[in-house]
Amino acid sequence: MTAKGFKLHRQLCVREFPETGRGLATQQQLTAGETFLRVPTWLLITTTTALSGSLHSFLMRHHRQLTPTEVLTLFLMNEKLRGLDSEWRFFIDSLPAAYTTPVFLGSRLLARLPEAMCRKAEAQVSRIRSTFLRLQILLKRASPGDSKLLALSENFTWRL
């Protein structure tokens, strides 16, 4: 990130937090209205970033069928598959390998949650499954036999 122009504010440092993992912490109290973090636009992963990546032709052919979240999901999965060739590999490597949010608990543990929380988590699971099926069908239909695009669907839950 520093090679691309990112500079950490002098009052911020990267720290490991026992409950939540790595994050930013202030070394001194910040004043109201003070800008303490500026991220250049070329370091942001947006749909524009995704549309200009190596899946450009696929995304341009199918972008009207895809939500912005789906475009970003495909982009990140593809960048993960690119490994060392991806300019986003350091960001991707910083993402968790597994998640502990209610969506990933499984039905038995979900059933133990308070009813309202369980319903929300089940709705999220349903949206994720629906998105997965849509993308899997689109990838198979758009690229029969293209192992690179088909490998994307195998990495779907990693990204979500």
C-alpha angles and dihedrals in degrees: 000000000000090000087059095050105272115144124184113227111255090243095054130079135176110251138176112237117203096224102036109021128230120008146134123283132184120241091201134020112278121224123235112272094015115140106230102164130038120176116192113234092241088065093056122094105223135156087265089056090049093048091053094049131094092285090059098120094045093047093046091052093049106024094110089061093048131079118224089254091054092049090052092044092054091046094052093045090050092048090051089054091050089062113177091008091064118096086207095056095110091055092044091048089054093059117098117264090218136018132225098195118124091259090068098044098094127238097282094055092039089058089060093058122096109279097251092049091046091053091050092048092047090051089052091048089051092051091048092050091047092050091047093052092046093050094043092052092045093049093048093046094044097045115024106186095006099131093190094059093039090053087061092069090053089059095047100109091045089066097043 
